[in-house]
Amino acid sequence: MNLSQFNKQPLAQRAGILMEQGTFLALRHRSQYVICLYHVHQFFAEVWFEPRRHEFVLVRGLQGTVYLEPYLDQINLQDLRQCL
């Protein structure tokens, strides 16, 4: 599955793909959300989870390294090379 195909899937299916096939890389918080970064297939993806409502609000595949910047202080580049 490529990035375009992933992003066309329904939200619940994208979340399931990441939980089953993705490699968890990092976690951050923004406002009321817990945001997790994953690597799956040949791309990165974020899961935005709202703990108070116990639901996924956004699951998106990412294109470009600009989206990785919030995680750079948490990611070991040696570990990341193993994903690629």
VOTOR-6650 format. One record per residue (C-alpha): z, y, x; residue in one letter; residue number from 0. Coordinates in steps of 0.2 Angstrom, whole numbers, plus 5000, padded with zeros to 4 digits. Each point is the difference from the previous one (the first is absolute). Layout:
REM residues N
Z Z | Y Y | X X | r A | k NUM
...
This chain:
REM residues 84
Z 5000 | Y 5000 | X 5000 | r M | k 0
Z 4996 | Y 5017 | X 5007 | r N | k 1
Z 5008 | Y 5017 | X 4996 | r L | k 2
Z 4988 | Y 5005 | X 4986 | r S | k 3
Z 5003 | Y 4983 | X 4991 | r Q | k 4
Z 5019 | Y 5001 | X 5002 | r F | k 5
Z 5001 | Y 5018 | X 4993 | r N | k 6
Z 4989 | Y 4995 | X 4985 | r K | k 7
Z 5013 | Y 4987 | X 4995 | r Q | k 8
Z 5013 | Y 5003 | X 4987 | r P | k 9
Z 5017 | Y 5007 | X 5007 | r L | k 10
Z 5010 | Y 4984 | X 4996 | r A | k 11
Z 4986 | Y 4990 | X 5009 | r Q | k 12
Z 5000 | Y 5011 | X 5015 | r R | k 13
Z 5019 | Y 4999 | X 5001 | r A | k 14
Z 4999 | Y 4981 | X 4999 | r G | k 15
Z 4987 | Y 4999 | X 5014 | r I | k 16
Z 5011 | Y 5010 | X 5012 | r L | k 17
Z 5016 | Y 4990 | X 4996 | r M | k 18
Z 4991 | Y 4983 | X 5002 | r E | k 19
Z 4987 | Y 5004 | X 5014 | r Q | k 20
Z 5006 | Y 5016 | X 5008 | r G | k 21
Z 5011 | Y 5003 | X 5016 | r T | k 22
Z 5014 | Y 5012 | X 4997 | r F | k 23
Z 5000 | Y 5014 | X 5013 | r L | k 24
Z 5011 | Y 5014 | X 4996 | r A | k 25
Z 5010 | Y 5009 | X 4986 | r L | k 26
Z 5003 | Y 5018 | X 4996 | r R | k 27
Z 5007 | Y 5010 | X 4986 | r H | k 28
Z 4993 | Y 5015 | X 4991 | r R | k 29
Z 5009 | Y 5008 | X 4985 | r S | k 30
Z 5004 | Y 4986 | X 4988 | r Q | k 31
Z 4988 | Y 4988 | X 5008 | r Y | k 32
Z 5001 | Y 4986 | X 5013 | r V | k 33
Z 4984 | Y 4998 | X 5009 | r I | k 34
Z 4995 | Y 4985 | X 5009 | r C | k 35
Z 4986 | Y 4998 | X 5013 | r L | k 36
Z 4991 | Y 4983 | X 5001 | r Y | k 37
Z 4985 | Y 4993 | X 5009 | r H | k 38
Z 4989 | Y 4989 | X 4991 | r V | k 39
Z 4982 | Y 4993 | X 5004 | r H | k 40
Z 4993 | Y 5014 | X 5010 | r Q | k 41
Z 5009 | Y 5015 | X 4993 | r F | k 42
Z 5016 | Y 5008 | X 4997 | r F | k 43
Z 5008 | Y 5003 | X 4983 | r A | k 44
Z 5015 | Y 5009 | X 4993 | r E | k 45
Z 5011 | Y 4995 | X 4985 | r V | k 46
Z 5010 | Y 5014 | X 4991 | r W | k 47
Z 5014 | Y 4992 | X 4991 | r F | k 48
Z 5012 | Y 5010 | X 4989 | r E | k 49
Z 5017 | Y 4991 | X 5000 | r P | k 50
Z 5008 | Y 5008 | X 4985 | r R | k 51
Z 4986 | Y 4994 | X 4989 | r R | k 52
Z 4998 | Y 4984 | X 5010 | r H | k 53
Z 4981 | Y 5002 | X 5000 | r E | k 54
Z 4985 | Y 5002 | X 5012 | r F | k 55
Z 4992 | Y 5017 | X 4997 | r V | k 56
Z 4987 | Y 5000 | X 5013 | r L | k 57
Z 4991 | Y 4987 | X 5011 | r V | k 58
Z 4986 | Y 5006 | X 5010 | r R | k 59
Z 4990 | Y 4994 | X 5015 | r G | k 60
Z 4998 | Y 5013 | X 5013 | r L | k 61
Z 4986 | Y 5006 | X 5011 | r Q | k 62
Z 5003 | Y 5010 | X 5015 | r G | k 63
Z 5014 | Y 5002 | X 5012 | r T | k 64
Z 5007 | Y 5016 | X 4992 | r V | k 65
Z 5009 | Y 4989 | X 4987 | r Y | k 66
Z 5009 | Y 4991 | X 5014 | r L | k 67
Z 5008 | Y 5016 | X 5007 | r E | k 68
Z 5016 | Y 4999 | X 4990 | r P | k 69
Z 5003 | Y 4983 | X 5007 | r Y | k 70
Z 4997 | Y 5003 | X 5018 | r L | k 71
Z 5018 | Y 5001 | X 5005 | r D | k 72
Z 5003 | Y 4983 | X 4992 | r Q | k 73
Z 4985 | Y 4990 | X 5006 | r I | k 74
Z 5000 | Y 4991 | X 5016 | r N | k 75
Z 4982 | Y 5001 | X 5006 | r L | k 76
Z 5001 | Y 4983 | X 5009 | r Q | k 77
Z 5004 | Y 4992 | X 4983 | r D | k 78
Z 4987 | Y 5009 | X 4991 | r L | k 79
Z 4987 | Y 4994 | X 5013 | r R | k 80
Z 5004 | Y 4982 | X 4994 | r Q | k 81
Z 4995 | Y 5005 | X 4982 | r C | k 82
Z 4983 | Y 5006 | X 5005 | r L | k 83
